[in-house]
């Protein structure tokens, strides 16, 4: 498993518009229609990635902690489910229910959404301000499986706290590290 960094898209980049179906509710979710009043967090995750598994519980807690601040969270899996069936819609639905995800979990079958965001790895986080301009892209925190650093979501929390308080998000941001997105051939 090679560690792949996020691409660190330029801050201020507008959020790409998209519509995908939530694997749990069956409802279409779209940007800009499902954006948050304060911020919108787009998370590229999947079921099988050990980097994502390492933060899953903390990610659910973080979303629960911030949703009441006008922040919308949307998770997307863009992996090739033919080669990685654990990342397909049925298993995604099971995982979302098991974790009690407080956010929609969308399947990007064509991988067009991942390409529009220039997503590279799982997990890959993109935080957009109230105007849907990129304010943060990067890691959840410094914790990785086996490095004995607690999973806190520090980096993502710092960005969200800045947006909630109306302050600029620090521009010094660390790339996320994870499994590469499993692109179709």
Buried (B, 14 or more C-beta within 10 A) or exposed (E): EEEBBBBBBEEEBEBBEBEBBBBBEEEEBEBEEBBBEBBBBBBBBBBBBEBBBBBBEBBBBBBBBBBEBBBBBBBBBBBBBEEBEBBBBEBBBBBBEEEEBBBBBBBBBEBEBBBEBBBBBBBBBBBBBBEBEBBBBBBBBBBBEEEEEEBBBBBBBBBBEBBBEEEEBEEEBBBBBBBBBBEEE
